[in-house]
């Protein structure tokens, strides 16, 4: 009898204990004090295949090096390949914004693809940090930012060099897309003040295998210099053809070709090429008091430790700079709204617009509501290819 009472008492005690533990567990699960903070989701669309792969691959590699937090919150990156195709970039951006409901989009790698993403970013009210130089339309401006140096900033550098070397006539060979046209329009406008005549003008496609006809037309005009407005390894084709045909004048490139894949494909024909680049490419050559030297040198060392000596490039730097901008902006936006909401995305845009004096791999980033590009003159330096290496002029 006593044994039965003990058994019943033990069973009841056990039931009460389990009930109490379950209640405590439920309380812990629902208690605001123990809840995990909402994480930030960032969508990334890059050109890791196709003609822009030499830009997109290092950008993807840089994304893979990022810490798992943004502004102190957990961060998740969804990375897609757009194959250097604006239509695919549009689909990727639409998926990221509407299905994955990301808080921001990074990308893409080429100007046509960036413009495609910008249209979606504006339509879905999702902040975009583009990794290529472009100017968003007035209707897109609120949600769209362009991290790389603007064409205007870089064009001034090459035109100043042309004037210093008494260039009077300039031939133009550029992509027959938004990147080439942006450079052509800017060069033509700025060349007037320096009394430089821009003609002839020739274009080619990113996938073209020959530009002999364009090069012969340019050379027939006996121009003092030629500028090639291209990005990635396709920028090597006009330069190698000019060298093969015996052109002896100065050859300028844009920052779109500033990576080692371009040097590999161009080979000896790249020797003597002059172009404006971001600071990361020549970080150790910068003056000791340069405001961006420390960040550029640190990232370059970490990147090369993982991907090999000399692997640093502008494009990995742009991707890392996107992280730096978002890291600061998320910390501000999270005080106003929860990630995953439109209120948070709007707060993120406002925070990015307040970015001032942010040291990054290319220089100091300064953004405002009227200008959504990141870098000014301190974010560029003119280099020449000497002995297969980038050397400050």
C-alpha positions as a Markdown table, in Angstrom:
| # | Residue | x | y | z |
|---|---|---|---|---|
| 1 | Unk | 0.0 | 0.0 | 0.0 |
| 2 | Unk | 2.8 | 2.4 | 1.0 |
| 3 | Unk | 4.6 | 1.3 | -2.1 |
| 4 | Unk | 1.6 | 2.2 | -4.3 |
| 5 | Unk | 1.3 | 5.6 | -2.7 |
| 6 | Unk | 5.0 | 6.2 | -3.3 |
| 7 | Unk | 4.6 | 5.2 | -6.9 |
| 8 | Unk | 1.6 | 7.5 | -7.5 |
| 9 | Unk | 3.4 | 10.3 | -5.7 |
| 10 | Unk | 6.6 | 9.9 | -7.8 |
| 11 | Unk | 4.5 | 9.7 | -11.0 |
| 12 | Unk | 2.6 | 12.9 | -10.1 |
| 13 | Unk | 5.9 | 14.7 | -9.1 |
| 14 | Unk | 7.4 | 13.6 | -12.4 |
| 15 | Unk | 4.4 | 14.9 | -14.4 |
| 16 | Unk | 4.6 | 18.2 | -12.6 |
| 17 | Unk | 8.3 | 18.5 | -13.2 |
| 18 | Unk | 7.9 | 17.8 | -16.9 |
| 19 | Unk | 5.1 | 20.2 | -17.2 |
| 20 | Unk | 7.1 | 22.9 | -15.4 |
| 21 | Unk | 10.1 | 22.2 | -17.7 |
| 22 | Unk | 7.9 | 22.4 | -20.8 |
| 23 | Unk | 6.5 | 25.7 | -19.6 |
| 24 | Unk | 9.9 | 27.1 | -19.0 |
| 25 | Unk | 11.0 | 25.9 | -22.4 |
| 26 | Unk | 8.0 | 27.6 | -24.1 |
| 27 | Unk | 8.7 | 30.8 | -22.1 |
| 28 | Unk | 12.3 | 30.8 | -23.2 |
| 29 | Unk | 11.3 | 30.2 | -26.8 |
| 30 | Unk | 8.8 | 33.1 | -26.8 |
| 31 | Unk | 10.7 | 35.5 | -24.5 |
| 32 | Unk | 11.8 | 38.7 | -26.4 |
| 33 | Unk | 14.9 | 38.8 | -24.3 |
| 34 | Unk | 16.1 | 35.5 | -25.7 |
| 35 | Unk | 14.9 | 36.0 | -29.3 |
| 36 | Unk | 17.6 | 36.1 | -32.0 |
| 37 | Unk | 17.9 | 39.5 | -33.8 |
| 38 | Unk | 16.5 | 39.5 | -37.4 |
| 39 | Unk | 19.2 | 38.9 | -39.9 |
| 40 | Unk | 19.9 | 40.9 | -43.1 |
| 41 | Unk | 19.6 | 39.2 | -46.5 |
| 42 | Unk | 21.6 | 40.5 | -49.4 |
| 43 | Unk | 21.1 | 39.4 | -53.0 |
| 44 | Unk | 24.0 | 39.3 | -55.3 |
| 45 | Unk | 23.9 | 39.0 | -59.1 |
| 46 | Unk | 27.3 | 38.9 | -60.9 |
| 47 | Unk | 28.7 | 38.1 | -64.3 |
| 48 | Unk | 30.7 | 35.0 | -63.3 |
| 49 | Unk | 30.4 | 33.5 | -66.8 |
| 50 | Unk | 30.3 | 35.2 | -70.3 |
| 51 | Unk | 32.4 | 38.1 | -71.5 |
| 52 | Unk | 32.3 | 39.8 | -68.1 |
| 53 | Unk | 33.6 | 36.8 | -66.1 |
| 54 | Unk | 37.0 | 38.3 | -65.4 |
| 55 | Unk | 35.1 | 41.0 | -63.4 |
| 56 | Unk | 32.4 | 38.8 | -61.9 |
| 57 | Unk | 34.6 | 36.0 | -60.6 |
| 58 | Unk | 36.8 | 38.1 | -58.4 |
| 59 | Unk | 33.7 | 39.9 | -57.2 |
| 60 | Unk | 32.2 | 36.5 | -56.2 |
| 61 | Unk | 35.5 | 35.6 | -54.5 |
| 62 | Unk | 35.4 | 38.8 | -52.4 |
| 63 | Unk | 31.8 | 38.1 | -51.4 |
| 64 | Unk | 33.0 | 34.7 | -50.2 |
| 65 | Unk | 35.5 | 36.4 | -47.9 |
| 66 | Unk | 33.0 | 38.6 | -46.1 |
| 67 | Unk | 32.2 | 38.2 | -42.4 |
| 68 | Unk | 28.8 | 36.7 | -41.4 |
| 69 | Unk | 27.4 | 39.9 | -40.0 |
| 70 | Unk | 26.4 | 43.4 | -41.3 |
| 71 | Unk | 26.1 | 46.2 | -38.8 |
| 72 | Unk | 26.2 | 43.7 | -36.0 |
| 73 | Unk | 23.3 | 41.6 | -37.4 |
| 74 | Unk | 23.5 | 38.1 | -38.9 |
| 75 | Unk | 24.0 | 38.4 | -42.7 |
| 76 | Unk | 23.1 | 36.0 | -45.5 |
| 77 | Unk | 24.2 | 36.4 | -49.1 |
| 78 | Unk | 22.3 | 34.8 | -52.0 |
| 79 | Unk | 24.7 | 34.8 | -55.0 |
| 80 | Unk | 23.5 | 34.3 | -58.6 |
| 81 | Unk | 25.2 | 34.3 | -62.0 |
| 82 | Unk | 23.7 | 36.5 | -64.8 |
| 83 | Unk | 26.2 | 35.3 | -67.4 |
| 84 | Unk | 26.9 | 38.9 | -68.5 |
| 85 | Unk | 23.3 | 39.0 | -69.9 |
| 86 | Unk | 21.1 | 41.9 | -69.1 |
| 87 | Unk | 17.9 | 39.8 | -69.5 |
| 88 | Unk | 19.3 | 37.2 | -67.0 |
| 89 | Unk | 20.3 | 40.0 | -64.7 |
| 90 | Unk | 16.8 | 41.3 | -64.8 |
| 91 | Unk | 15.4 | 37.9 | -63.9 |
| 92 | Unk | 17.9 | 37.5 | -61.1 |
| 93 | Unk | 17.1 | 40.9 | -59.6 |
| 94 | Unk | 13.4 | 40.2 | -59.8 |
| 95 | Unk | 13.7 | 36.9 | -58.1 |
| 96 | Unk | 15.9 | 38.3 | -55.3 |
| 97 | Unk | 13.6 | 41.2 | -54.7 |
| 98 | Unk | 10.2 | 39.5 | -54.9 |
| 99 | Unk | 10.8 | 35.9 | -53.9 |
| 100 | Unk | 13.8 | 36.1 | -51.6 |
| 101 | Unk | 12.7 | 39.5 | -50.4 |
| 102 | Unk | 16.3 | 40.7 | -49.9 |
| 103 | Unk | 17.1 | 43.9 | -48.1 |
| 104 | Unk | 19.6 | 45.0 | -50.7 |
| 105 | Unk | 21.1 | 43.9 | -54.0 |
| 106 | Unk | 24.8 | 44.0 | -55.0 |
| 107 | Unk | 25.6 | 43.9 | -58.7 |
| 108 | Unk | 26.0 | 43.4 | -61.5 |
| 109 | Unk | 29.5 | 43.4 | -63.0 |
| 110 | Unk | 29.0 | 45.1 | -66.4 |
| 111 | Unk | 27.2 | 48.4 | -67.2 |
| 112 | Unk | 24.4 | 46.9 | -69.3 |
| 113 | Unk | 23.6 | 44.3 | -66.6 |
| 114 | Unk | 23.8 | 47.0 | -63.9 |
| 115 | Unk | 21.3 | 49.1 | -65.7 |
| 116 | Unk | 19.0 | 46.1 | -66.0 |
| 117 | Unk | 19.2 | 45.5 | -62.2 |
| 118 | Unk | 18.6 | 49.2 | -61.6 |
| 119 | Unk | 15.2 | 49.1 | -63.3 |
| 120 | Unk | 14.1 | 46.3 | -61.0 |
| 121 | Unk | 15.6 | 47.9 | -57.9 |
| 122 | Unk | 13.7 | 51.1 | -58.6 |
| 123 | Unk | 10.5 | 49.2 | -59.4 |
| 124 | Unk | 10.6 | 47.0 | -56.2 |
| 125 | Unk | 12.1 | 49.8 | -54.0 |
| 126 | Unk | 15.1 | 47.7 | -53.1 |
| 127 | Unk | 18.5 | 49.4 | -52.6 |
| 128 | Unk | 21.1 | 48.5 | -55.3 |
| 129 | Unk | 24.9 | 48.8 | -55.0 |
| 130 | Unk | 26.1 | 48.5 | -58.5 |
| 131 | Unk | 29.7 | 47.3 | -59.1 |
| 132 | Unk | 30.1 | 49.0 | -62.5 |
| 133 | Unk | 30.1 | 52.7 | -63.5 |
| 134 | Unk | 26.7 | 53.9 | -64.7 |
| 135 | Unk | 24.3 | 56.8 | -64.1 |
| 136 | Unk | 20.8 | 55.8 | -63.0 |
| 137 | Unk | 17.8 | 57.6 | -64.5 |
| 138 | Unk | 16.0 | 60.3 | -62.5 |
| 139 | Unk | 13.2 | 57.8 | -61.6 |
| 140 | Unk | 15.8 | 55.2 | -60.4 |
| 141 | Unk | 18.0 | 57.5 | -58.5 |
| 142 | Unk | 16.5 | 57.0 | -55.0 |
| 143 | Unk | 17.3 | 53.3 | -54.7 |
| 144 | Unk | 20.3 | 52.9 | -57.0 |
| 145 | Unk | 24.0 | 53.6 | -56.2 |
| 146 | Unk | 27.1 | 53.0 | -58.3 |
| 147 | Unk | 30.2 | 52.2 | -56.4 |
| 148 | Unk | 33.0 | 52.4 | -59.0 |
| 149 | Unk | 34.5 | 55.6 | -60.1 |
| 150 | Unk | 32.3 | 57.5 | -62.5 |
| 151 | Unk | 33.3 | 57.8 | -66.2 |
| 152 | Unk | 33.6 | 61.5 | -65.6 |
| 153 | Unk | 36.2 | 61.1 | -62.8 |
| 154 | Unk | 38.3 | 58.6 | -64.8 |
| 155 | Unk | 38.0 | 60.5 | -68.2 |
| 156 | Unk | 39.4 | 63.6 | -66.7 |
| 157 | Unk | 42.5 | 61.7 | -65.6 |
| 158 | Unk | 43.3 | 60.3 | -69.1 |
| 159 | Unk | 42.4 | 63.6 | -70.9 |
| 160 | Unk | 44.8 | 65.5 | -68.6 |
| 161 | Unk | 47.5 | 63.1 | -69.5 |
| 162 | Unk | 46.7 | 63.5 | -73.2 |
| 163 | Unk | 47.0 | 67.3 | -72.9 |
| 164 | Unk | 50.3 | 67.0 | -71.1 |
| 165 | Unk | 51.7 | 64.9 | -73.9 |
| 166 | Unk | 50.3 | 67.2 | -76.6 |
| 167 | Unk | 47.7 | 64.8 | -78.0 |
| 168 | Unk | 45.6 | 66.7 | -80.6 |
| 169 | Unk | 43.8 | 63.9 | -82.3 |
| 170 | Unk | 42.2 | 60.9 | -80.6 |
| 171 | Unk | 40.8 | 57.7 | -82.1 |
| 172 | Unk | 38.0 | 55.9 | -80.2 |
| 173 | Unk | 37.3 | 52.2 | -80.3 |
| 174 | Unk | 34.7 | 51.1 | -77.8 |
| 175 | Unk | 32.0 | 48.6 | -76.9 |
| 176 | Unk | 28.7 | 49.1 | -78.9 |
| 177 | Unk | 26.7 | 49.1 | -75.7 |
| 178 | Unk | 26.0 | 51.4 | -72.7 |
| 179 | Unk | 29.6 | 51.2 | -71.4 |
| 180 | Unk | 31.2 | 52.3 | -74.6 |
| 181 | Unk | 28.6 | 55.0 | -75.3 |
| 182 | Unk | 29.0 | 56.5 | -71.8 |
| 183 | Unk | 32.8 | 56.8 | -72.4 |
| 184 | Unk | 32.3 | 58.2 | -75.9 |
| 185 | Unk | 29.8 | 60.8 | -74.8 |
| 186 | Unk | 32.0 | 61.9 | -71.9 |
| 187 | Unk | 35.3 | 62.0 | -73.8 |
| 188 | Unk | 33.8 | 64.0 | -76.6 |
| 189 | Unk | 32.4 | 66.6 | -74.2 |
| 190 | Unk | 35.5 | 67.0 | -72.1 |
| 191 | Unk | 38.0 | 66.9 | -75.0 |
| 192 | Unk | 36.7 | 70.2 | -76.4 |
| 193 | Unk | 38.1 | 72.2 | -73.5 |
| 194 | Unk | 41.5 | 70.6 | -74.1 |
| 195 | Unk | 41.4 | 71.2 | -77.8 |
| 196 | Unk | 41.5 | 67.5 | -78.6 |
| 197 | Unk | 39.6 | 66.2 | -81.7 |
| 198 | Unk | 37.9 | 62.8 | -81.2 |
| 199 | Unk | 37.7 | 61.0 | -84.6 |
| 200 | Unk | 37.3 | 58.5 | -86.0 |
| 201 | Unk | 34.9 | 56.6 | -83.7 |
| 202 | Unk | 34.7 | 52.9 | -84.1 |
| 203 | Unk | 32.6 | 50.3 | -82.1 |
| 204 | Unk | 32.7 | 46.5 | -81.6 |
| 205 | Unk | 30.7 | 43.9 | -79.6 |
| 206 | Unk | 32.0 | 42.2 | -76.5 |
| 207 | Unk | 32.0 | 38.8 | -78.2 |
| 208 | Unk | 33.7 | 39.9 | -81.5 |
| 209 | Unk | 36.7 | 37.9 | -82.5 |
| 210 | Unk | 38.2 | 40.5 | -84.9 |
| 211 | Unk | 38.4 | 44.3 | -84.9 |
| 212 | Unk | 40.8 | 44.6 | -87.8 |
| 213 | Unk | 38.4 | 46.8 | -89.9 |
| 214 | Unk | 37.9 | 49.2 | -87.0 |
| 215 | Unk | 41.6 | 49.4 | -86.3 |
| 216 | Unk | 42.6 | 50.1 | -89.9 |
| 217 | Unk | 40.1 | 52.9 | -90.1 |
| 218 | Unk | 41.5 | 54.5 | -86.9 |
| 219 | Unk | 45.1 | 54.1 | -88.1 |
| 220 | Unk | 44.3 | 55.6 | -91.5 |
| 221 | Unk | 43.6 | 58.9 | -89.8 |
| 222 | Unk | 47.1 | 59.0 | -88.2 |
| 223 | Unk | 45.7 | 59.9 | -84.8 |
| 224 | Unk | 48.1 | 60.9 | -82.0 |
| 225 | Unk | 46.5 | 58.5 | -79.5 |
| 226 | Unk | 43.7 | 55.9 | -79.2 |
| 227 | Unk | 41.4 | 55.2 | -76.4 |
| 228 | Unk | 39.7 | 51.8 | -76.0 |
| 229 | Unk | 36.5 | 51.9 | -74.0 |
| 230 | Unk | 36.0 | 48.3 | -73.0 |
| 231 | Unk | 36.0 | 46.1 | -69.9 |
| 232 | Unk | 37.4 | 42.7 | -69.0 |
| 233 | Unk | 39.4 | 40.6 | -71.4 |
| 234 | Unk | 37.6 | 41.7 | -74.5 |
| 235 | Unk | 39.4 | 45.0 | -74.0 |
| 236 | Unk | 42.6 | 43.3 | -75.1 |
| 237 | Unk | 41.5 | 42.6 | -78.7 |
| 238 | Unk | 41.8 | 46.2 | -80.1 |
| 239 | Unk | 45.1 | 46.8 | -78.3 |
| 240 | Unk | 46.7 | 43.6 | -79.7 |
| 241 | Unk | 45.4 | 44.4 | -83.2 |
| 242 | Unk | 46.8 | 48.0 | -83.0 |
| 243 | Unk | 50.2 | 46.6 | -82.0 |
| 244 | Unk | 50.1 | 43.9 | -84.7 |
| 245 | Unk | 49.4 | 46.6 | -87.3 |
| 246 | Unk | 52.3 | 48.7 | -86.1 |
| 247 | Unk | 50.5 | 51.6 | -84.4 |
| 248 | Unk | 53.1 | 53.6 | -82.4 |
| 249 | Unk | 51.0 | 56.2 | -80.7 |
| 250 | Unk | 49.8 | 56.3 | -77.1 |
| 251 | Unk | 47.1 | 53.8 | -76.2 |
| 252 | Unk | 44.7 | 54.5 | -73.4 |
| 253 | Unk | 42.4 | 52.0 | -71.7 |
| 254 | Unk | 39.6 | 52.4 | -69.1 |
| 255 | Unk | 39.5 | 51.1 | -65.5 |
| 256 | Unk | 37.2 | 48.3 | -66.9 |
| 257 | Unk | 40.3 | 46.2 | -67.9 |
| 258 | Unk | 42.3 | 46.6 | -64.7 |
| 259 | Unk | 42.8 | 43.0 | -63.7 |
| 260 | Unk | 45.4 | 40.3 | -64.4 |
| 261 | Unk | 43.2 | 38.4 | -66.8 |
| 262 | Unk | 43.5 | 41.4 | -69.1 |
| 263 | Unk | 47.3 | 41.4 | -68.8 |
| 264 | Unk | 47.4 | 37.6 | -69.5 |
| 265 | Unk | 45.2 | 37.8 | -72.6 |
| 266 | Unk | 46.8 | 41.0 | -73.9 |
| 267 | Unk | 50.4 | 39.7 | -73.3 |
| 268 | Unk | 53.1 | 42.0 | -74.6 |
| 269 | Unk | 50.7 | 44.2 | -76.5 |
| 270 | Unk | 49.6 | 45.6 | -73.1 |
| 271 | Unk | 53.0 | 47.1 | -72.5 |
| 272 | Unk | 52.8 | 50.9 | -72.4 |
| 273 | Unk | 49.0 | 51.0 | -71.9 |
| 274 | Unk | 47.8 | 53.9 | -69.9 |
| 275 | Unk | 44.7 | 53.8 | -67.7 |
| 276 | Unk | 43.1 | 55.2 | -64.6 |
| 277 | Unk | 42.6 | 52.7 | -61.8 |
| 278 | Unk | 41.4 | 52.5 | -58.2 |
| 279 | Unk | 44.0 | 52.6 | -55.4 |
| 280 | Unk | 43.8 | 48.9 | -54.5 |
| 281 | Unk | 45.7 | 47.9 | -57.7 |
| 282 | Unk | 48.8 | 49.8 | -56.6 |
| 283 | Unk | 48.2 | 50.1 | -52.8 |
| 284 | Unk | 51.9 | 49.8 | -51.8 |
| 285 | Unk | 52.9 | 52.5 | -54.3 |
| 286 | Unk | 50.6 | 55.1 | -52.7 |
| 287 | Unk | 52.1 | 57.8 | -50.5 |
| 288 | Unk | 52.2 | 56.9 | -46.8 |
| 289 | Unk | 49.6 | 59.6 | -45.9 |
| 290 | Unk | 47.1 | 58.6 | -48.6 |
| 291 | Unk | 43.7 | 58.2 | -46.7 |
| 292 | Unk | 42.8 | 54.9 | -48.4 |
| 293 | Unk | 46.1 | 53.2 | -48.3 |
| 294 | Unk | 45.6 | 51.2 | -45.1 |
| 295 | Unk | 42.3 | 49.6 | -46.1 |
| 296 | Unk | 43.5 | 49.0 | -49.7 |
| 297 | Unk | 46.7 | 47.3 | -48.5 |
| 298 | Unk | 45.0 | 45.2 | -45.9 |
| 299 | Unk | 42.4 | 43.8 | -48.3 |
| 300 | Unk | 44.9 | 43.3 | -51.1 |
| 301 | Unk | 47.1 | 41.2 | -48.7 |
| 302 | Unk | 44.1 | 39.1 | -47.5 |
| 303 | Unk | 42.8 | 38.6 | -51.0 |
| 304 | Unk | 46.2 | 37.5 | -52.4 |
| 305 | Unk | 46.8 | 35.2 | -49.4 |
| 306 | Unk | 43.7 | 33.3 | -50.5 |
| 307 | Unk | 43.9 | 33.6 | -54.3 |
| 308 | Unk | 47.6 | 34.0 | -55.1 |
| 309 | Unk | 50.2 | 36.7 | -55.4 |
| 310 | Unk | 49.2 | 39.4 | -57.9 |
| 311 | Unk | 45.5 | 38.4 | -58.0 |
| 312 | Unk | 44.3 | 41.7 | -56.5 |
| 313 | Unk | 42.0 | 43.7 | -58.8 |
| 314 | Unk | 39.6 | 46.6 | -58.8 |
| 315 | Unk | 36.5 | 44.4 | -59.0 |
| 316 | Unk | 37.1 | 42.3 | -55.9 |
| 317 | Unk | 37.7 | 45.7 | -54.2 |
| 318 | Unk | 34.3 | 47.1 | -55.4 |
| 319 | Unk | 32.6 | 44.0 | -53.9 |
| 320 | Unk | 34.4 | 44.5 | -50.6 |
| 321 | Unk | 33.6 | 48.2 | -50.6 |
| 322 | Unk | 29.9 | 47.3 | -51.0 |
| 323 | Unk | 30.2 | 45.4 | -47.8 |
| 324 | Unk | 31.9 | 48.3 | -46.0 |
| 325 | Unk | 29.1 | 50.7 | -47.1 |
| 326 | Unk | 26.3 | 48.2 | -46.1 |
| 327 | Unk | 28.0 | 47.4 | -42.8 |
| 328 | Unk | 27.9 | 51.1 | -41.7 |
| 329 | Unk | 24.4 | 51.7 | -43.2 |
| 330 | Unk | 22.8 | 48.5 | -41.6 |
| 331 | Unk | 23.9 | 49.6 | -38.2 |
| 332 | Unk | 22.0 | 52.9 | -38.6 |
| 333 | Unk | 18.9 | 51.4 | -40.4 |
| 334 | Unk | 18.5 | 48.7 | -37.8 |
| 335 | Unk | 17.8 | 51.3 | -35.1 |
| 336 | Unk | 14.7 | 52.4 | -37.1 |
| 337 | Unk | 13.2 | 49.3 | -38.6 |
| 338 | Unk | 13.4 | 45.5 | -38.8 |
| 339 | Unk | 15.2 | 43.8 | -41.7 |
| 340 | Unk | 12.9 | 42.2 | -44.2 |
| 341 | Unk | 10.5 | 45.3 | -44.2 |
| 342 | Unk | 10.1 | 48.2 | -46.6 |
| 343 | Unk | 10.7 | 50.5 | -43.8 |
| 344 | Unk | 14.2 | 48.9 | -43.3 |
| 345 | Unk | 15.0 | 49.2 | -47.0 |
| 346 | Unk | 14.1 | 52.8 | -47.0 |
| 347 | Unk | 16.1 | 53.5 | -43.9 |
| 348 | Unk | 19.0 | 51.7 | -45.5 |
| 349 | Unk | 18.8 | 54.0 | -48.6 |
| 350 | Unk | 18.8 | 57.0 | -46.3 |
| 351 | Unk | 21.8 | 55.7 | -44.3 |
| 352 | Unk | 23.8 | 55.0 | -47.5 |
| 353 | Unk | 23.2 | 58.5 | -48.7 |
| 354 | Unk | 24.8 | 59.7 | -45.4 |
| 355 | Unk | 28.0 | 57.9 | -46.1 |
| 356 | Unk | 30.9 | 60.3 | -45.5 |
| 357 | Unk | 34.6 | 59.8 | -45.2 |
| 358 | Unk | 34.5 | 56.0 | -45.4 |
| 359 | Unk | 37.9 | 54.6 | -46.1 |
| 360 | Unk | 37.7 | 51.8 | -48.6 |
| 361 | Unk | 39.8 | 49.9 | -51.0 |
| 362 | Unk | 39.7 | 52.5 | -53.8 |
| 363 | Unk | 39.9 | 55.6 | -51.6 |
| 364 | Unk | 37.4 | 57.6 | -49.5 |
| 365 | Unk | 33.7 | 57.0 | -50.2 |
| 366 | Unk | 31.4 | 60.0 | -50.0 |
| 367 | Unk | 27.7 | 59.8 | -51.0 |
| 368 | Unk | 24.8 | 62.3 | -50.9 |
| 369 | Unk | 21.2 | 62.5 | -52.0 |
| 370 | Unk | 22.2 | 64.3 | -55.2 |
| 371 | Unk | 25.2 | 62.1 | -56.2 |
| 372 | Unk | 24.9 | 58.3 | -55.7 |
| 373 | Unk | 28.4 | 57.5 | -57.0 |
| 374 | Unk | 31.0 | 56.7 | -54.4 |
| 375 | Unk | 34.4 | 58.1 | -55.4 |
| 376 | Unk | 36.0 | 61.4 | -56.3 |
| 377 | Unk | 39.5 | 62.2 | -57.6 |
| 378 | Unk | 41.2 | 60.7 | -54.5 |
| 379 | Unk | 39.8 | 57.3 | -55.6 |
| 380 | Unk | 41.8 | 57.2 | -58.8 |
| 381 | Unk | 45.4 | 57.1 | -60.0 |
| 382 | Unk | 46.9 | 56.9 | -63.5 |
| 383 | Unk | 49.1 | 53.9 | -64.2 |
| 384 | Unk | 51.1 | 52.5 | -67.1 |
| 385 | Unk | 51.7 | 48.8 | -67.8 |
| 386 | Unk | 55.5 | 48.3 | -67.5 |
| 387 | Unk | 57.1 | 44.9 | -67.5 |
| 388 | Unk | 53.7 | 43.3 | -67.2 |
| 389 | Unk | 52.9 | 45.3 | -64.0 |
| 390 | Unk | 50.8 | 48.2 | -63.1 |
| 391 | Unk | 53.0 | 51.2 | -62.3 |
| 392 | Unk | 51.9 | 54.7 | -61.1 |
| 393 | Unk | 52.7 | 57.3 | -63.7 |
